[in-house]
Amino acid sequence: MTTPPRITDSHCHLDFPDFDGQHGEIIARAAAAGVARMVTICTRLRHEPQVRAIAEAQAPVFFAMGTHPMNVAAEPMATLDQLIALTHHPKCVGIGETGLDYHYTAESKEVQQHSLRLHIAAARETGLPLIIHARDADADIARILAEEHANGAYSCVMHCFSSGPALARAALDLGFYLSMSGITAFPKSQDLRTIFAAAPLDRILLETDSPYLAPPPHRGKRNEPAFAAHTAQKAADLFALPYAEFAAATEANFDRLFAKAAAWRP
């Protein structure tokens, strides 16, 4: 049996109840599909111990921590010292997810923006990449990312990128990365595929955002890290590359951005 090319699911939520008691099976299916690494993402800092425990128990899993913008108003505001202290764990490889979401939680936009700037400061201080969630807030996201970058460089990935071309260009101009989720494989996502096709190959990552956004042929079902391979195949076709070549490019990109994960040894 041929071993599939290695890829990484750069963003999933293995602590969500959808996966309770199933981590071993999920990771085995991911490995069989070529998904050799996963970054599981904390969305509420009080859940960081559970997220961290998954990474500690599972060799292919790393984690990132932060407060999701949709949760900011309901959670204690993080402090810069708190965020930095949590990054000392050897498998904590990113800051977030953070960002802005005005689709469901526009009423908390000011506190979201404050939280975002705190997370950016932590990314700048630690050298770990910032993980951005953006929905219906493109102008404010672009403005804040640029303002803060002018105050001191930091690295960043626009997770599950599904915004417009202006935000894509703003992020790329700052040296940031765009992450392809299952949305890019949906039949009606041609405009989004056009944005990705115009982006440099060396700024592309893969993710599932599982348990959400399963790509075809699993659309409408629970997503999981193994399904990143379906998104990768669609993306390889988009870039007119053999699957193995596209996979190798995204691995190099992940290792460059998530250097702490790349350097980790058990």
N, C-alpha and C positions, 0 to 999 in steps of 0.2 A: 504494500500500500504506500502510495506517495505521500510524503509529509507536506502539508500545505505550507505556503510561505507564512512567515511570522508577522503578525500585526499586534497592535496594542489598542485596547479599549480605554481611551484616555478619560472617560467620564461615565460612571455608572453609580447606582445607589444600592449597594448590596446590603445595607442595613435596613432597607425598607421591608415591611412585613411580607411583601410578595415573595421574598426569598428565604423566609425563616426556615431553618433546619435543612436547607438545600444547598448550602455553599459548596460542599464537596462535589455534588453532582454538577452544579453550574460551572465550576471551574474545570471539571473534567470535560464537559461538552465544549467549553471555550478552547481548551487545549487541542481537542480533536479538530476544531475548525481553524487552528493556527493562531488563536488569540492567546498569546503567551503571557501577557501582563494586563492588569486592570488597575485603574485608579478609582477607588470608591470615594464618594464625595459627601462630606458632612454639610448639612443645611441648617442645623441648629447647634450652637456650641455645646449645649447641655447634652447632646447626643454624641459628642466627640469620643467619649470612652468606648461606646459600642462600635463606632466606626473604626477606631484604632484597634480594637480587639480582633476584628475581622482581618485586618492587615497583619496583625501579629500571628494569627493562627494559620494564615494561608500565604505560602511563599510567593505566588505570583501577584499578590494584591498589595498595592500602595494606597495611601489615602491623602486627602486634602481636607482642610477644615475652614469653616467660615459660617457666616449667617446669611442665608438666602434673602434677597430683597423682599420677597413676599412674607417673610417671617420677622423682619426687623421690628415692626411695630409691636409685636407680641412677645418679643424676647428681650432680655437685658442687653443693653448696648455693649458690644465688645470693647475692650481697651486694647491699645497698641501693645502694651506689655503682655497682656493675656495671649494675644495672637502670636507674638514672637516666642513666648515660652512654649507654646504647643508645637511649634515647628522644630523643637530640639529632638523630637523623636526621629529615629533614623529612617522610618518609612513614611514620614510626613513630607510630601513632595510638592505641595502647592497651597495657595491661599485662596479660599473660596469654596462654594461658589458665592460670589457677591455680584453686584451690578444694580440695575434698575428695572422695575417692572411696573409700568403704568397701566397695564391692561386690566388687572384685577385690583391693584392696590395703589392707585394714583393718589389717594388721600394721604398716604405716608411718604410722598416723594421727597420731602425735605429730610426726614430721618433716614431714608434710603440713601440719599446723596451723602449724608454725613458718614454713614456706615461704609459706603463705597470708598470714600477718601481714607478712612482708617485702614481698610484692607489694602489699599494701594500703598499706604505708608509701610505696612508690614511686609508687603512684597518687595518694596524698595530696600528695606532694612535687611531682610533675610536673603535676598537674591532668589527666592522661590517664585515661580510664575503665578501670576494672578489669573483666576478663572472667572470669566465674566458671563453673566446671564443678562441678556438685553431683550426687552419686549415692549414695543410701543413707546420707546424712550430714546430713539436713535440720536436726536440732536443733543440731548443732555449727556448721554453716554460719550459721544464723540468729544464734546466740549470738556468734560471732566477728565477723560483719559488724556487729552492733549495738554490741558492745564497742568495736571499732575506730572506728566512726562517732562514738561518744561522745568519743573522743580527738581527733577532728578530721574534718571532713566530707570525703568523696570521692564520686566518681560510679562507677556500676557497672551492668553488664548481666548478668543471669542467662542465660547462653548455653544454647541448646537446652533451654529450661526444660521439664522433664517431672517435676517433683517435685509434692508435694501442696499443697493450698490454704494451709496454715499458712505454709510457706516463701514462697509467692507473696505473701501478705499482709505478712509480715515485710519482704520486699524492697521492696514498693511503699510501705510505711509509711516506709522510709528514703529514699524518692525515687528508687529504682532502677528499672531497665527489665527487661522480660521479653522474651526473643527466641523467636519461633515458628520451629520447624524443620519438616521433613517429617513428623515424628511427629504433628503436629497434624492432618495430613490423612489419617492412617491410619483405617480404618473403626472400629477398636476404641478409639479415643482420645477418646471422648465426654467422659469425666471431665476430661481435660486441656482440651478445647475449652470446657467449662463454666468452668474457671478463667480462661482467657483472655477469655471473653465478659464476665466480671465485672470485668476490669481496665480502667483508663482507656485510651482509645485513644491518648493522648499518651505512653504508656509502652511501646509495642509496637514491636519491631524484627523484621526478617526475616533468616533465614539458611538455609544449606543444611547446614552441617557436612560438606560434601562432602570426601571421596568416600563418606561414610556417609549412611544414612537418606534415601534417595531417596523422594520422595513419589509417590503414584499419579499418573500411570499407569506410572511407572518403578520402582516398588518392587521391591527385590531386585536392581536393577542398580546400576552405579556412579553415584553422584550427581555433579552438577556445578553450577556457579553458575546456569546458565540455568534450572534446575529450580526456583529460588526463585519463579518466576512461578506455578507450580502451587500452591505453598503460599500465596502471596499471594491467589490467586483463592479458595481455600477459606477463608482468613481474612476476605476481603472479604464473603463470604457469611455468615460467622459474625457479623460486625459489622453485617450488613444494610446494606452500603454499596456503591455502584458501585465497580468495581475502581479506576478512576482516582482516586476520592476517598480510598480506603483507601491506595493507593500514595503519594499526596501526603502523607498523614498520617505514614506510616512514614518517608518521606524527611525530613520536618521533624524527626521524632524522632531519626533518625540524625545529622542535621546539628547538632542541639542537644547530643547526647551526645558524638559524635565531632567536636568543633568544629575540631580540627586538620585533619582530612580535609576538612571543609567549606570551610576557608579556603585549602587548598592550591591553588596555581596552578603549572602546569608552566613 
